[in-house]
């Protein structure tokens, strides 16, 4: 695990002290995050940074909430939220499965979904729709626990499609697998994260986006039902709306994207 905020380390050690629904008397939020491009990362000083982190800090400050950031893999974040060991995370798609243990904010941004292949190889794989993956024989990388839309979820139930899927823990591993020929393509749940990752790895000129168009998805902040009540989520929604209307949300995004 990478370096964490000092507060996050303390929070991890005393996590049980914060169990139970968030109350008006004491607002504390334990926010899980993983390495996710410009949206969440650990900076050179070991502090959590990124668009999502800045937005969380902004609404937490307005609501006088004490927030700590804990870095861990996405699959562990989901399990920790379900168990009540974390209160929230960001850049989350709303799915029926997740709604059984989580509440969701109003959407605050939209993700662009796409498939990336090695540069010059888009023509090898004629895809008019996602289900053509199996027919084209394209070995497709995914990140375990990420959501790629209703069509993908339906197709993964088909044995011929599922046989082409090769999971990995994160973007970086999938990019390396792609460049070393272990997979033929990589479906990304957020083009912005992919662009950030290939720039950081210095391999922009070695990959290209396949022309297949895939539907995007609204992204939300996700809160555990065991520790955050509906009133707290509604108060956060109100702050997000104000940030959208007064330009603060736009300014945070511009600071990281430009």
Secondary structure, DSSP 8 states (H G I E B T S, - for coil): -----HHHHHHHHTGGGG-S---SS--EEEEEE--BTTTBEE-TTS-EESHHHHHHHHHHHHTT-EEEEEE--HHHHHHHHHHTS--EEEEE---HHHHTTEEE----EEE--EEEEETT-GGGS--SSTTHHHHHT--EEEETT----HHHHHHTTSHHHHTTEEEESSHHHHHHHHHTTS-SEEEES-HHHHHHHHHHHT-GGGEEE-S-----EEEEEEEETTT--HHHHHHHHHHHHHHHHHTHHHHHHHHHH-
